[in-house]
Amino acid sequence: MQDADRVAPAPLASVSTGGRSATPANARGNIVFGLLKSCAAVARARLRPEAISASWRDAVEEESTFGHGLVFVPVLLAAGVLTWLSLPYDLGLVKLALLLCIFGIAALLFNVRARALRAPMIAAWLFTAGMMLAAIETSRIDTIILDGPVTTNLRGKVFSREKNDREHWRYGIVIEQTTKPTLRRAPLKAMVLSRSPHAPLAIGATIEGRARLSPPSGPALPGLNDFAFDSYFRQIGAVGYFYGAPLSRPVDGAAVGAERSLWMRMAEQLAALRETVGERIRTAIDGDTGALAAALVTAEERAIGRDTVEMLRQAGLAHVLAISGLNMVLAAGTFLIGARTVLSAVPGLAQGVAIKKVAAAGALAMVFLYILISGGAVSAVRAWIMISIMLVAVFFDRMSISLRNIALAAIVIIIVTPSAVAGPGFQMSFAATLALVAGYARWRERAGGDEQQAPGRWWGRRLVTGFVVGVVATSLIGGLATSVYSAAYFQRLPAYGLLANVLAAPLISIVIMPFGLFAMVLMPFGLEHYPLVVMAWGIDGMLAIARFVTSFDGEFLTGRIGPLAFVLIAGGGVILCVLRTWLAGLGAVLLFSGLVCFAFEDRQLPAIVVSEDGRLVGLVTDAAIATNRDRPSDFLFSQWQRALAVETHVAPTPAPAAVTDGLYPEPKLRSAKAQTSAIDVATAAAIREDINSSLSQASPDVFSCREKEWCIARSHAGWTVVLVENPSLFELLCDQVDLVIVPGSFTERTCSSGHARIVSGSVLRLAGAIEIFAEPVAGDEHPKMRFKTSFTSLQRPWERHRAYDWRSGGFVDGSPAL
């Protein structure tokens, strides 16, 4: 039989292997050994230098075929801009021009020989070009920033105005004249608030009044946002407020019109149109709802209540306030679909006219008007450029939503305004868009071959499922892509941002933005009321969702992120999104390395923090920040809380009751030493006894304060810290404490009778806000103080005003002595 001819299999217990019997375990071991040997051979073959070189060339060629090299052009330009802006000194234009020529010539030469070096030379040329663009913009603007606080009579021209949530007007003023005193270095522009009731002055009007002006504030702590930097590139040299209501002076309109350029007149007209649109929206809709509706159209956010803005931030919905890709896409898409639907309803029109292209032309005009009214923020300009390219592509029967669009938009913005690269608006906007475009492109590639049309009765289910999946995916991808920037610039992450965005997306996409667009289209005819009512209903729903999500108290304070971790995570994310071959794995490696750096970086908290004016001091522990103010400035203290990842505030305690009436001298800053020497021995002893008594009864790491005289505390590092509010007490206090802080214009830097370290107002002006760290020393001595300042040099144009001395009319040595 046929079966009889078969060979019987050997028993599993005894398998012949070269004359020897092998157990099943040995057989499996031989198989595993063989697989490992094969894998090792493959690895050796692939890790050979020639194999790696070939694989690299193939991957680079494939990436070039997809055109991804263009995406790295704005990345390298932006890296050059950020490097130049972060340097402690200026690199001259001549040096940068020479470097640009050297790298350009090298790239041309390597195009013929040594082609492998051509790409690095091009990258170096682009990097240097970015530095050159930043240097040119900085020298072209040359903003004068006020050197110190001053009260003066101000007269100028109103170029912008905004109303805040307290019904106060904030004017942007082109300064024409200052008197009593006349400023030697008068800024070109200032932002001045008027709290007094008055009839608002029109844009273009001449305004005058007595005003208190100050330079824009520096970083709240070292490494945080420098508002003087932002103001420098906006050409705003001072901020302040009017004493009383400002006045309007009539001027010769013909003379003024002749002085102003066409560009200035157009800017004023656009500002007036923008304000009119916002005012009509706020008139139709009351409260924060109306302010939010106006912000979605004009980007004027000052009228929104601070509590509402904070609630949206905690819920992860603050991005809705920015005129970004979401707003622009929804507006353009609504107009495009609506116009096409209306035109297709006209009998016979679709057969003779390309209504899709007509609708695209209308949408193109609409988004252009939108960008004019919205004020031209970076995120809005990026969205406008990308959507304009997409709509123009419709004229040529092509769809254009790709990474190249993002690259082109970024290149345009970097060339026109390089300084925008340093702001979170640019970085977060492009990071989110890049991640979304790359994510959906890969999703389409994976799902493209599997798409099958389901039966017609399921179309509604597919629509709902697609919408839900799209909203969740968009929120998740966008949130992950911008998380590192949110942590770096705002030091916090919303815990339930995904939930809030998923719940609010239908209202934003179907109700808020479409009906906001309908209102704008009907506004010239005075018919905007009912669309705005529907828009208000949607905004109220969004606020209810934000209120619901924030009730979970879900917010993570990340603290400051080190520059190395930030660069690795951001760079890895860009590479991971852009590349398609195995080279994308390099992005994953960088991203993982950044996360490791963030997890293991030194997070030592400072023992003491001091504001740049010296009027707010904080004692920092892991659990709380104790300050010398019952209610510190929320603007400043909230930055401390987020940067240090410490939320609890400990208020100072009043000094114990004592017989002190008439004991303390009147504060006279200019004669502090004379007054100290004039204090008799008995009075000085009584003052010291009062201070020592207060210090002994105060809790550790809590300030004890006597109003308008001093605040004293003992830090957990063992230092005795005193804030001197009456400079006449300086000599009495500095001989018995470790650290003396004297705010204002006090200039003393040494303590003649003691060992105390002095932080005076003049030092803080040069150094900015400071942190003091406790460095352990051998033995039982108190830790040594290590100072970290916001500024290490004052050579950059947006820092130089701190070193100006109005008495001599020149700049002093800008090195802070601490």
LUMVO-524421 format. One record per residue (C-alpha): residue in one letter; x, y, z. Coordinates in steps of 0.5 Angstrom, whole numbers, padded with zeros to 4 digits, always signed. Last residue first. Example, Ala and Ser with C-alpha at 12.3 -4.5 7.8 and 13.67 -1.06 7.14 Angstrom:
BEGIN
S+0027-0002+0014
A+0025-0009+0016
REM end
This chain:
BEGIN
L+0052+0181+0086
A+0054+0187+0082
P+0050+0187+0075
S+0055+0189+0069
G+0052+0194+0065
D+0057+0199+0066
V+0054+0206+0065
F+0050+0209+0059
G+0050+0216+0057
G+0046+0223+0059
S+0050+0224+0065
R+0044+0225+0070
W+0039+0221+0065
D+0044+0214+0066
Y+0042+0209+0061
A+0044+0202+0063
R+0037+0199+0063
H+0035+0202+0057
R+0040+0197+0054
E+0036+0191+0054
W+0032+0191+0048
P+0038+0193+0044
R+0042+0187+0047
Q+0048+0189+0050
L+0046+0189+0057
S+0049+0183+0060
T+0048+0178+0065
F+0040+0179+0065
S+0035+0175+0069
T+0040+0174+0075
K+0042+0168+0079
F+0045+0169+0086
R+0048+0164+0090
M+0048+0165+0097
K+0052+0160+0102
P+0049+0155+0106
H+0049+0157+0114
E+0055+0154+0117
D+0055+0148+0121
G+0061+0145+0117
A+0062+0145+0110
V+0058+0149+0105
P+0051+0148+0102
E+0049+0152+0096
A+0042+0156+0098
F+0040+0159+0092
I+0038+0166+0091
E+0033+0168+0085
I+0033+0175+0082
A+0029+0180+0078
G+0033+0185+0073
A+0040+0185+0074
L+0041+0192+0072
R+0035+0195+0075
L+0036+0190+0081
V+0043+0193+0083
S+0040+0200+0083
G+0034+0198+0087
S+0039+0195+0092
V+0040+0188+0094
I+0045+0188+0099
R+0049+0182+0102
A+0050+0183+0110
H+0056+0182+0113
G+0056+0188+0118
S+0058+0196+0119
S+0059+0199+0113
C+0054+0195+0109
T+0055+0195+0101
R+0051+0197+0095
E+0048+0203+0097
T+0044+0206+0091
F+0037+0207+0093
S+0032+0208+0087
G+0026+0204+0089
P+0027+0198+0093
V+0032+0196+0099
I+0033+0189+0100
V+0038+0187+0106
L+0040+0180+0106
D+0044+0177+0112
V+0041+0181+0118
Q+0044+0184+0124
D+0049+0190+0121
C+0044+0191+0115
L+0038+0194+0120
L+0041+0200+0123
E+0044+0202+0117
F+0038+0202+0112
L+0033+0205+0117
S+0033+0211+0113
P+0031+0207+0107
N+0024+0206+0110
E+0021+0200+0106
V+0027+0196+0108
L+0026+0188+0106
V+0029+0184+0111
V+0032+0177+0111
T+0035+0173+0116
W+0038+0167+0113
G+0038+0160+0116
A+0036+0156+0109
H+0029+0155+0111
S+0028+0163+0111
R+0028+0168+0117
A+0023+0173+0116
I+0023+0181+0116
C+0019+0186+0113
W+0020+0194+0114
E+0018+0201+0115
K+0012+0203+0111
E+0007+0198+0115
R+0011+0193+0120
C+0012+0187+0117
S+0013+0179+0119
F+0015+0175+0113
V+0014+0167+0114
D+0019+0162+0112
P+0020+0161+0120
S+0014+0163+0124
A+0015+0170+0127
Q+0015+0171+0135
S+0023+0172+0135
L+0023+0176+0128
S+0018+0181+0132
S+0022+0181+0138
N+0028+0182+0134
I+0025+0188+0130
D+0022+0192+0136
E+0029+0191+0140
R+0033+0194+0134
I+0028+0200+0134
A+0029+0201+0141
A+0036+0201+0141
A+0036+0206+0135
T+0032+0210+0139
A+0037+0210+0145
V+0043+0211+0141
D+0040+0217+0138
I+0038+0217+0131
A+0042+0223+0127
S+0047+0218+0124
T+0041+0214+0121
Q+0038+0221+0118
A+0045+0223+0115
K+0045+0216+0112
A+0038+0216+0109
S+0039+0223+0106
R+0036+0222+0099
L+0031+0217+0101
K+0028+0221+0106
P+0023+0216+0110
E+0020+0220+0117
P+0024+0217+0123
Y+0021+0211+0127
L+0020+0212+0134
G+0014+0217+0134
D+0009+0212+0136
T+0013+0205+0137
V+0010+0202+0143
A+0009+0195+0141
A+0004+0191+0138
P+0007+0185+0135
A+0009+0185+0127
P+0003+0184+0122
T+0004+0177+0119
P+0005+0176+0112
A+0001+0172+0107
V+0003+0165+0105
H+0001+0163+0098
T+0000+0156+0096
E+0001+0154+0088
V+0008+0152+0088
A+0011+0150+0081
L+0016+0154+0081
A+0015+0157+0074
R+0007+0157+0075
Q+0007+0160+0082
W+0012+0165+0080
Q+0008+0167+0074
S+0002+0168+0078
F+0006+0172+0083
L+0007+0177+0077
F+0000+0179+0074
D-0003+0177+0080
S+0000+0183+0084
P+0001+0181+0091
R-0005+0181+0096
D-0002+0181+0103
R+0005+0183+0101
N+0011+0181+0104
T+0011+0174+0101
A+0011+0167+0103
I+0011+0162+0097
A+0009+0155+0099
A+0010+0147+0099
D+0017+0146+0097
T+0019+0152+0100
V+0020+0159+0097
L+0021+0166+0101
G+0018+0171+0096
V+0020+0178+0096
L+0016+0184+0092
R+0018+0191+0092
G+0025+0190+0089
D+0023+0193+0083
E+0026+0187+0079
S+0022+0182+0083
V+0026+0178+0088
V+0026+0170+0089
I+0029+0167+0096
A+0030+0160+0097
P+0031+0158+0090
L+0028+0151+0088
Q+0033+0146+0085
R+0029+0142+0079
D+0036+0139+0076
E+0034+0136+0070
F+0032+0128+0070
A+0025+0128+0068
F+0026+0134+0063
C+0033+0130+0060
V+0029+0124+0059
L+0024+0127+0055
G+0029+0130+0051
S+0032+0124+0050
F+0025+0121+0048
L+0024+0126+0043
L+0031+0126+0040
V+0030+0118+0039
A+0023+0119+0036
G+0026+0124+0031
L+0032+0120+0029
G+0026+0115+0028
A+0024+0119+0022
L+0030+0117+0018
W+0027+0110+0017
T+0023+0114+0012
R+0017+0119+0012
L+0020+0125+0015
V+0016+0131+0017
C+0013+0129+0023
L+0018+0126+0026
I+0023+0131+0025
V+0019+0136+0027
G+0017+0133+0034
G+0025+0131+0035
G+0027+0138+0034
A+0021+0140+0039
I+0023+0135+0044
L+0031+0136+0044
V+0030+0144+0044
F+0026+0144+0050
A+0030+0139+0054
L+0036+0143+0052
P+0033+0149+0054
G+0031+0147+0061
I+0023+0147+0062
R+0021+0151+0068
G+0015+0149+0072
T+0010+0143+0070
L+0004+0146+0073
F-0001+0141+0071
E-0009+0143+0071
G-0015+0139+0073
D-0019+0142+0078
F-0025+0138+0076
S-0029+0144+0076
T-0025+0147+0070
V-0029+0142+0066
F-0036+0144+0067
R-0034+0152+0067
A-0031+0150+0060
I-0037+0147+0058
A-0041+0152+0060
L-0037+0157+0057
M-0038+0153+0050
G-0045+0153+0051
D-0045+0161+0052
I-0041+0162+0046
G-0046+0157+0042
W-0052+0162+0044
A-0048+0168+0043
M-0047+0166+0036
V-0055+0165+0035
V-0056+0172+0038
L-0050+0174+0033
P-0054+0171+0027
Y-0060+0175+0029
H-0057+0182+0030
E-0053+0182+0024
L-0058+0185+0019
G-0055+0192+0019
F-0054+0192+0011
P-0046+0192+0012
M-0047+0187+0018
L-0050+0182+0014
V-0043+0179+0011
M-0040+0179+0018
A-0046+0176+0022
F-0046+0170+0017
L-0039+0169+0019
G-0041+0169+0026
F-0046+0164+0025
P-0041+0160+0021
M-0036+0161+0027
I-0040+0160+0033
V-0046+0154+0031
I-0043+0148+0027
S-0035+0148+0028
I-0035+0152+0035
L-0041+0148+0038
P-0039+0142+0035
A-0032+0143+0037
A-0034+0144+0045
L-0035+0137+0047
V-0029+0134+0044
N-0024+0141+0046
A-0026+0140+0053
L-0025+0133+0054
L-0018+0134+0050
G-0016+0139+0055
Y-0018+0135+0061
A-0011+0136+0065
P-0009+0143+0062
L-0002+0144+0062
R+0002+0149+0065
Q+0009+0152+0065
F+0006+0158+0060
Y+0012+0159+0056
A+0016+0152+0056
A+0010+0148+0058
S+0005+0150+0053
Y+0011+0149+0048
V+0012+0142+0050
S+0004+0141+0050
T+0003+0144+0043
A+0004+0137+0039
L+0001+0133+0044
G-0005+0138+0044
G-0006+0138+0037
I-0006+0131+0036
L-0011+0129+0041
S-0015+0135+0039
T-0015+0133+0032
A-0016+0126+0033
V-0022+0127+0038
V-0025+0132+0033
G-0024+0127+0027
V-0026+0121+0030
V-0033+0124+0032
F-0034+0127+0025
G-0032+0121+0022
T-0037+0117+0027
V-0043+0122+0025
L-0042+0122+0018
R-0041+0114+0018
R-0047+0113+0022
G-0051+0118+0017
W-0049+0114+0011
W-0051+0108+0014
R-0057+0107+0009
G-0053+0108+0003
P-0049+0101+0004
A-0042+0102+0006
Q-0037+0105+0001
Q-0030+0101+0002
E-0024+0105+0004
D-0018+0100+0005
G-0013+0102+0000
G-0013+0109+0003
A-0013+0107+0010
R-0006+0107+0011
E-0004+0113+0006
R-0010+0117+0009
W-0008+0116+0016
R-0001+0118+0014
A-0003+0125+0011
Y-0008+0126+0017
G-0002+0126+0022
A+0003+0130+0017
V-0002+0135+0016
L-0004+0135+0024
A+0003+0135+0026
L+0005+0141+0022
T-0001+0145+0024
A+0000+0144+0031
A+0007+0146+0031
F+0006+0152+0026
S+0001+0155+0031
M+0005+0153+0037
Q+0012+0156+0035
F+0009+0162+0032
G+0004+0164+0037
P+0009+0162+0043
G+0014+0168+0040
A+0021+0167+0038
V+0019+0166+0031
A+0016+0173+0031
S+0022+0176+0031
P+0024+0175+0024
T+0018+0179+0021
V+0018+0179+0014
I+0023+0174+0012
I+0021+0169+0018
I+0013+0170+0016
V+0014+0169+0009
I+0018+0162+0010
A+0013+0160+0015
A+0008+0160+0010
L+0012+0157+0005
A+0014+0151+0009
I+0007+0150+0012
N+0004+0150+0004
R+0010+0145+0003
L+0007+0140+0008
S+0001+0139+0004
I-0006+0142+0003
S-0006+0144-0004
M-0012+0141-0008
R-0012+0142-0015
D-0017+0144-0021
F-0012+0150-0023
F-0017+0155-0020
V-0018+0151-0014
A-0010+0152-0012
V-0012+0159-0011
L-0016+0157-0005
M-0011+0152-0002
I-0005+0158-0003
S-0010+0163+0000
I-0012+0158+0006
M-0004+0157+0007
I-0003+0164+0007
W-0009+0166+0012
A-0007+0161+0017
R+0000+0163+0018
V-0002+0171+0018
A-0008+0169+0023
S-0002+0165+0027
V+0002+0171+0027
A-0003+0176+0029
G-0005+0181+0023
G-0010+0185+0027
S-0017+0181+0026
I-0020+0186+0021
L-0015+0186+0016
I-0014+0178+0016
Y-0022+0177+0015
L-0022+0182+0009
F-0017+0177+0006
V-0021+0171+0008
M-0027+0174+0005
A-0023+0176-0002
L-0021+0169-0002
A-0027+0166+0000
G-0031+0170-0006
A-0025+0167-0011
A-0026+0160-0008
A-0034+0161-0010
V-0033+0163-0017
K-0028+0157-0018
K-0033+0152-0015
I-0038+0156-0019
A-0035+0154-0026
V-0040+0158-0030
G-0044+0155-0036
Q-0047+0149-0034
A-0047+0151-0026
L-0051+0157-0028
G-0057+0153-0032
P-0062+0155-0026
V-0059+0158-0020
A-0059+0153-0014
S-0052+0152-0016
L-0050+0159-0014
V-0053+0158-0007
T-0049+0152-0006
R-0043+0154-0008
A-0043+0161-0004
G-0045+0157+0002
I-0040+0151+0001
L-0034+0157+0000
F-0037+0161+0006
T-0037+0156+0011
G-0030+0153+0009
A-0027+0160+0009
A-0030+0162+0016
L-0028+0155+0019
V-0021+0155+0016
M-0020+0162+0019
N-0022+0160+0026
L-0019+0153+0026
G-0012+0156+0023
S-0012+0162+0028
I-0015+0168+0030
A-0013+0167+0038
L-0019+0166+0042
V-0020+0159+0041
H-0013+0157+0043
A-0016+0159+0050
L-0020+0152+0050
G-0015+0148+0054
A-0020+0148+0060
Q-0015+0152+0065
R-0014+0157+0059
L-0022+0158+0058
M-0023+0159+0066
E-0017+0164+0066
V-0020+0168+0060
T-0027+0168+0064
D-0024+0170+0070
R-0020+0176+0067
G-0026+0179+0064
I-0026+0179+0056
A-0026+0187+0054
R-0018+0186+0053
E-0019+0180+0048
E-0019+0184+0041
A-0018+0179+0036
T-0023+0182+0031
V-0027+0177+0029
L-0026+0171+0035
A-0025+0177+0040
A-0032+0180+0038
A-0035+0174+0040
L-0031+0173+0046
A-0033+0180+0048
G-0040+0179+0047
T-0040+0173+0051
D-0036+0177+0057
G-0042+0181+0058
D-0048+0183+0053
I-0049+0182+0046
A-0051+0186+0040
T-0047+0192+0043
R-0041+0188+0044
I-0042+0186+0036
R-0043+0193+0034
E-0037+0195+0038
G-0032+0190+0035
V-0034+0192+0028
T-0033+0199+0030
E-0026+0198+0033
R-0024+0194+0027
L-0026+0199+0022
A-0023+0205+0026
A-0016+0200+0026
L-0017+0199+0019
Q-0018+0207+0018
E-0012+0208+0022
A-0007+0203+0018
M-0010+0206+0012
R-0008+0213+0014
M-0001+0211+0016
W+0000+0207+0010
L-0002+0214+0006
S+0003+0218+0010
R+0002+0223+0015
E+0004+0230+0015
A-0001+0232+0009
G-0006+0229+0013
V-0004+0233+0019
A-0004+0240+0016
A-0011+0239+0013
G-0014+0237+0019
D-0011+0243+0023
V-0011+0241+0030
P-0016+0241+0036
R-0014+0238+0042
S-0017+0232+0046
L-0016+0232+0053
P-0014+0226+0058
A-0018+0224+0064
G-0015+0224+0070
Y-0008+0222+0072
F-0006+0218+0065
Y-0003+0211+0066
G+0003+0207+0063
V+0007+0204+0058
A+0013+0206+0055
G+0018+0204+0048
I+0013+0201+0044
Q+0016+0199+0037
R+0013+0193+0037
F+0019+0189+0036
Y+0022+0193+0042
S+0015+0191+0046
D+0016+0184+0045
F+0023+0184+0048
A+0021+0189+0054
F+0016+0184+0056
D+0022+0179+0057
N+0018+0172+0058
L+0021+0167+0063
G+0028+0165+0064
P+0030+0169+0070
L+0024+0171+0074
A+0018+0176+0073
P+0022+0177+0066
G+0023+0185+0064
S+0017+0190+0065
P+0016+0195+0059
P+0019+0202+0061
S+0015+0206+0066
L+0010+0212+0064
R+0006+0216+0069
A+0002+0221+0065
R-0001+0228+0065
G-0005+0229+0059
E-0005+0230+0052
I-0009+0227+0046
T-0009+0229+0038
A-0014+0225+0035
G-0012+0220+0029
I-0016+0214+0032
A-0022+0218+0036
L-0022+0220+0043
P-0027+0216+0048
A-0031+0221+0052
H-0029+0221+0059
P-0029+0217+0065
S-0023+0216+0069
R-0019+0210+0068
S-0014+0212+0062
L-0009+0207+0060
V-0003+0209+0056
M+0001+0205+0051
A+0007+0208+0048
K+0010+0210+0042
L+0016+0213+0039
P+0020+0213+0046
A+0023+0220+0049
R+0030+0219+0050
R+0032+0226+0053
L+0025+0227+0056
T+0022+0234+0057
P+0020+0234+0065
K+0015+0238+0065
T+0014+0237+0058
T+0013+0231+0053
Q+0012+0232+0046
E+0010+0228+0039
I+0009+0221+0042
V+0005+0216+0038
I+0000+0214+0042
G-0004+0207+0043
Y-0009+0208+0048
R-0012+0204+0053
W-0020+0206+0055
H-0023+0203+0062
E-0029+0200+0062
R-0027+0195+0067
D-0027+0189+0062
N-0022+0193+0057
K-0023+0198+0052
E-0018+0198+0046
R-0015+0204+0043
S-0010+0205+0037
F-0006+0210+0033
V-0008+0216+0038
K-0003+0222+0036
G+0001+0225+0042
R+0002+0230+0048
L+0005+0228+0054
N+0006+0232+0061
T+0011+0228+0065
T+0011+0223+0071
V+0017+0218+0070
P+0019+0211+0071
G+0026+0209+0068
D+0030+0208+0061
L+0024+0209+0056
I+0025+0204+0051
I+0028+0207+0044
T+0026+0202+0038
D+0032+0201+0033
I+0027+0198+0028
R+0032+0197+0022
S+0037+0195+0027
T+0033+0189+0030
E+0030+0187+0023
I+0037+0187+0020
A+0040+0183+0025
A+0034+0178+0025
L+0035+0177+0018
M+0042+0176+0018
M+0041+0170+0024
G+0036+0167+0019
A+0041+0167+0013
T+0047+0164+0018
F+0042+0158+0019
L+0040+0158+0011
W+0048+0158+0009
A+0050+0153+0015
A+0044+0148+0012
I+0047+0149+0005
M+0054+0148+0007
P+0051+0141+0011
A+0048+0139+0004
R+0054+0140+0000
L+0058+0136+0004
A+0056+0130+0001
R+0057+0133-0006
A+0065+0133-0005
R+0066+0136-0012
V+0062+0140-0017
N+0056+0142-0012
F+0061+0142-0007
L+0064+0149-0010
L+0057+0152-0010
A+0056+0150-0003
A+0062+0153-0001
I+0061+0159-0004
G+0054+0160-0001
F+0058+0158+0006
I+0063+0163+0005
C+0058+0169+0003
L+0054+0168+0009
L+0059+0168+0013
L+0062+0175+0010
A+0055+0178+0011
L+0054+0175+0018
K+0061+0179+0020
V+0059+0185+0016
L+0052+0185+0020
G+0055+0185+0027
L+0054+0180+0032
D+0050+0183+0038
Y+0052+0181+0045
P+0048+0176+0050
L+0046+0171+0044
S+0039+0169+0045
L+0036+0173+0039
W+0042+0171+0034
T+0040+0163+0036
L+0033+0164+0035
V+0034+0167+0028
G+0039+0162+0026
A+0034+0156+0028
A+0028+0160+0025
L+0032+0160+0018
L+0034+0152+0019
V+0027+0150+0021
P+0024+0155+0015
V+0028+0151+0010
F+0027+0144+0013
V+0020+0144+0010
L+0023+0145+0003
G+0027+0138+0004
H+0021+0135+0004
G+0020+0135-0003
F+0017+0128-0003
T+0023+0126-0008
S+0028+0129-0003
E+0025+0124+0002
E+0026+0118-0002
E+0033+0121-0004
V+0035+0122+0003
A+0033+0115+0005
D+0037+0112-0001
R+0043+0116+0001
W+0043+0113+0008
S+0041+0106+0006
A+0047+0106+0001
S+0052+0110+0007
I+0050+0105+0012
A+0051+0099+0007
E+0058+0102+0006
P+0060+0103+0013
R+0057+0096+0015
L+0052+0096+0019
R+0047+0092+0015
A+0051+0086+0013
R+0053+0086+0021
A+0046+0086+0023
V+0044+0081+0017
A+0049+0076+0020
A+0047+0077+0027
C+0040+0076+0025
S+0042+0069+0022
K+0046+0067+0028
L+0041+0069+0033
L+0036+0065+0029
G+0041+0059+0029
F+0042+0059+0036
V+0034+0059+0037
I+0034+0053+0033
N+0039+0050+0036
G+0036+0051+0043
R+0029+0048+0040
A+0033+0042+0039
N+0037+0042+0045
A+0030+0043+0049
P+0027+0037+0045
T+0032+0032+0047
A+0038+0030+0042
S+0041+0024+0041
R+0048+0023+0038
G+0050+0020+0031
G+0049+0027+0027
T+0043+0029+0030
S+0038+0023+0031
V+0032+0025+0035
S+0030+0021+0041
A+0024+0023+0045
L+0021+0026+0040
P+0020+0019+0037
A+0023+0018+0030
P+0018+0019+0024
A+0016+0013+0020
V+0018+0013+0013
R+0012+0012+0008
D+0012+0006+0004
A+0007+0003+0008
D+0002+0009+0007
Q+0002+0007-0001
M+0000+0000+0000
REM end
